[in-house]
Amino acid sequence: MGKKKSIAIIGSGISGLSSAYFLRDKYDLTVYEKNAVLGGHSRTISILTKNQKKLEVDTGFIVLNDRTYPLLNKLLKDIKIEIKDTEMSFSISTNNGQLEWAGSSLNTLFAQRKNLFNLSMLRGVLDILKFNAYAKDFIKKSPNLSLGELIQKMNLKAWFRDYYILPMGGAIWSCPSNTMLNFPATTFVNFFENHGLLSLKNRPQWHTLKNKSKEYVRALEISIEKNGIIKKKY
């Protein structure tokens, strides 16, 4: 057998680590990471509660499902990482609690009973249904719209924009809500469709890692270091 080819992989996010994992037996690998820890977007932090109980929280990668993450599911099975069922829900509290609602049920939607008479909110809920039903048609006709332009074109009101779609987008893409107005509408709507967010039914079952994302990062690190080198900042 000839000498293995050498490959350098830059970055240790999920793309870098998974590439290194699947190439580890065929090539001499060196993974370069500019930070002191591996994982990229995946990060688990430990915090202490009021009762001095240690609590581990994932701040980046949090959930996956069978429908849109088939390769990640395969990778996790390969490295024997346990997952458990969870839910993906959306709730909002703004202006010091003046408006609070969640999308889990009618009861949580109108958790503040005064909102049963809030005309702006009632119109906003109708706008959510309108967006879910017709957003795909709009982007087919105008695929280059920004999200802000799509909102205008569909004549969706301020409540929908400020208390639903922008905070939802900001939470999903981990960015300030106001920057979402410039986000490509086609990408946004396709993401919502693929993840079951344009429908109240047929949503995927969501999973999370039983022992947090640090576990899969560490498992990949161990597997890669058996056949390759990882160079990171110390």
N, C-alpha and C positions, 0 to 999 in steps of 0.2 A: 504493500500500500504506500502511496505517495504521502508526502507531508500535507497536513490539512491546510487549507487556505485560512488566512487570518482576516477577521472582520472586526471593525470597531463600530460600536453602537453608541450614539450620543443621546444621553438622557435616560432616566430610569423611571419614567411614568409607565402607565400600563402598556403603551406601544413598545417602548424600549425593553421592558422586562419580559413581556410575552414573546417578542421577537428573539431575545436572547435565550429564553427557555426552549423554544422549539428548534433553534439552530445549534444548541449547545453540544450535541453529539457529533455534528458534521464539520464544525469549524472551530478554530482557535479564536475565542471571543475575548474582547476587552470592552467592558461597558464603562463609559465615562459619565460621571454625574457631578455637576458643579456645586451642589449642595452637600451638606454633611449627612443627610438622610435620603434614602431611596423612596420612590413611590410617586413623585410628582404631585398630581391632584389628590391622591389618596393620602390622608393624614389622620392619625388617631391621637387625640390629646387626652390627658388625664386631668380631671378637676376634682376638687373636694366640695362636697355638699355642706350645708349648714351643720349636719350631724357628723362631719369629718369622715364621711364615707367616700371612698374613691369611685369616681364615675368616669368611664371611658366614652368619648364622643368622637364620631367621625365627622370631620368638617368639610370633606370634599366628596369623594365617592361614597355613596350611601346605599343605593338600592340597584337592583337589576330585576329583569323578568325573563321568562322563557321565550317570549315572542320576539323581542328585539335585541336580546343579548345571547344568541346561541353559542358563539365562540367563547365568550367569557364564561358561560356555564360549563362548557367543555373543559376549559382551562382549570376552573376551580375543582371540577371532579378529578382531573388529572393529578392535582397536587393535594387532593383530599381535604379541601376546605369545606366546612359545614355551613349550610345556609338555613335560614328559617323564614317563615312567612311574615310579612309585615304589610303595612298599607301606605299608600301615597295619598295624602289628603292635603287640602289647602284651607287655610284659615287666615283671617286678617284682623288686626286690632290697630286702629289709627286714631290720631288726635286725642291721645290720652283716654282711649276707651269710648269715645263718642260714637264710633262705628265699629262694631265687632260682628263677624259672621264666619261661618265655615260651610264648606260644600258637601258635607257628609250626608245630610238629610234635610228635609223641610224644617225639622225642629232646630237644627244647628244654623240653617240659613237665616231663620228668624229667631235666633237665640235672644236677641233684644226685641221683645214683642212690639215695641214702638215702631219697628221697621215694617210691620204689616201695613202701616199707613204712610210710609216713606215713599213718595211717588218717584223720586230720583232712583231709589234702589229698585223699586218694582220695574221701572223702565230698564234699569241696568240688567236685571235678571232676564227680561225679554231679549235684550241685546246679546246676552250670552247664548241664548237659544238660537238667535238669528245668526250669530257668528258661527256656531257649531254647524248649522244647516247649510250656510251659503258661502263660507270663506273659501272652500275649495273651488267653487265656480268662479269666484272673482280672480283667484290667482291663475287659473287656467287661461282666462282672457287677458290678464295683465301680470305676467310672471315676474316682472322686474320691480314691482312695488316694494316700498319699505313697509314695515308694520304700521307706522304712523299714517302713511298714505292709504293703506288698506282700511284703517279705522275711519278715515275721512270719507273714502269712497263708499263704504258700507253705511255711512251716516250713523255710526255708533257713538253714543253720548259719553259725557265726561265721567259718569259713574263707572261705566264699563271699563273705560280707559284707566282711571286712577285707582279703582278699588278691586279690579279683577285682572285685566290682561297684563298691565305693566308690572305689578308686584308678582304675579305668577311667573312671567318671563324672567324677571330679575332673580327670583328664587331658583328657577331651573338653571339659568346660565351663570349664576353667581356674579352678577354685575349690577350696578346702580339701575334702578327701574327706569329713570328718564333716558338712559342710553338705548333702551329697547325700541324706542320710536324709529331709530335708524336701522334696526335689524331687518334682514331680508324677509319679506312676508312669506315667500314660498318655503323657505327653510323652516320658518316658525310654524306654519300651518301643517306642513308635512310631518314635523316632529309631533305636533298635537295629534294628528291622525294616527301615526304609527304607535303612539303610546296610549291610545284609547281615550284621549282627552276631548275629542269632539263628539263624544257620545256618553250618555248616562248609563249605557249597558255595554256588555262585551268588553269590559276593561281587563287587562292582564292581571294575573296574580303577581304581586311584587314580593321580592325576597330581599333580605339583608344578610350580611355575614354574621354568623353566630358570635364570633370572637373579634369582630371589627376588622377593618381593612389592613391594619398592621400585620395581621396573621398571614394574609396572602402575600404581602410584600416580603415578609421574612421568609416564607416558604420558597418563593421564587429566588430570593437572594441565595439561600442555601443550595438550591439545585444548580444555579448558574455557577457558583463558586467551585463546585466539584469539577467542572470542565473549563472554566474560564476565569477571568480576572475582572474584578469590579474596582474602579478607581473613583473615589469620591473625596470631597473635602473633609479633612479631619480637624 
